[in-house]
């Protein structure tokens, strides 16, 4: 499935717009506590790779979005927007959201 942040696909006709598709993933408070404690303990060799955890959350959210698009019969998702949010005053979560418009194009597309 082709995924793009653009509103259209150059040289490709969009036959149908199927609607909004969204995926979410959450990085838990427990992981964040471990991350912060890892920062304090870096001298002792304990390190939590926060960027790697964010990447896993992004991948999870993307897979959810793609699955929803497939269920609608889409072969592409356009206009994708990715967002990272924090939530809570005492419990801190990082929420990764990805949203786009599921579409059907006149031809099968290869994702790059």
C-alpha positions in Angstrom: 0.0 0.0 0.0 1.3 3.4 -0.9 1.5 5.9 1.9 2.1 9.6 1.3 1.8 12.9 3.1 0.7 14.7 -0.1 -2.9 15.3 -1.0 -2.6 13.7 -4.4 -0.5 11.2 -6.3 1.2 12.8 -9.3 0.1 11.2 -12.5 -2.4 8.8 -10.8 -6.1 9.2 -10.8 -7.9 8.7 -7.5 -11.2 6.8 -8.2 -12.7 6.9 -4.7 -12.1 8.6 -1.4 -13.0 6.0 1.3 -12.6 8.2 4.4 -10.3 9.0 7.3 -8.2 6.2 8.8 -6.4 6.6 12.1 -3.8 4.6 14.1 -2.6 5.2 17.7 0.1 3.9 19.9 1.0 4.8 23.5 4.3 4.8 25.3 3.5 4.0 28.9 4.3 5.8 32.1 6.4 2.8 33.1 8.6 3.1 30.1 9.0 6.9 30.6 10.0 6.3 34.3 12.5 3.7 33.2 13.9 6.1 30.6 14.3 8.9 33.1 16.0 6.6 35.5 18.2 5.4 32.7 19.3 9.0 32.1 20.3 9.3 35.8 22.1 5.9 35.6 24.0 6.4 32.4 27.2 6.3 34.2 26.4 2.8 35.4 25.8 1.6 31.8 22.0 1.5 32.0 20.5 3.2 29.0 17.0 3.1 27.5 16.8 4.2 23.8 13.8 6.6 23.8 14.1 7.2 20.1 13.8 3.5 19.4 10.7 3.3 21.5 9.2 6.3 19.6 10.0 4.5 16.3 8.2 1.3 17.5 5.2 3.4 18.5 5.1 5.1 15.1 5.3 1.7 13.4 2.5 0.3 15.5 0.3 3.3 14.8 1.1 3.1 11.0 0.2 -0.6 10.9 -3.1 0.1 12.6 -3.9 2.9 10.0 -2.9 0.6 7.1 -5.1 -2.2 8.4 -8.1 0.1 8.6 -7.4 1.3 5.1 -7.2 -2.3 3.8 -10.5 -3.1 5.5 -12.1 -0.3 3.6 -10.7 -1.6 0.3 -8.0 1.1 -0.2 -4.8 0.7 -2.1 -3.3 4.0 -0.9 -3.5 6.5 2.0 -2.9 10.1 1.2 -2.6 13.3 3.3 -0.9 11.5 6.2 -0.2 13.5 9.3 1.9 12.1 12.2 1.6 13.6 15.7 3.3 13.0 19.0 1.4 14.2 22.1 2.0 14.0 25.9 -0.8 13.4 28.2 -1.5 13.8 31.9 -0.3 15.9 34.8 0.8 13.1 37.1 0.8 10.1 34.7 2.8 10.9 31.7 2.1 9.1 28.4 3.3 9.8 24.9 0.6 9.2 22.4 1.5 8.7 18.7 -1.3 9.3 16.2 -1.2 8.9 12.5 -4.1 9.8 10.2 -4.7 10.0 6.5 -7.4 9.5 3.8 -7.9 6.0 2.4 -8.3 6.0 -1.3 -8.7 3.7 -4.3 -6.6 4.6 -7.3 -7.2 3.6 -11.0 -4.0 1.4 -10.9 -2.2 -0.7 -8.3 0.6 1.2 -6.8 3.9 0.0 -5.3 5.0 1.5 -2.1 8.5 2.8 -2.0 
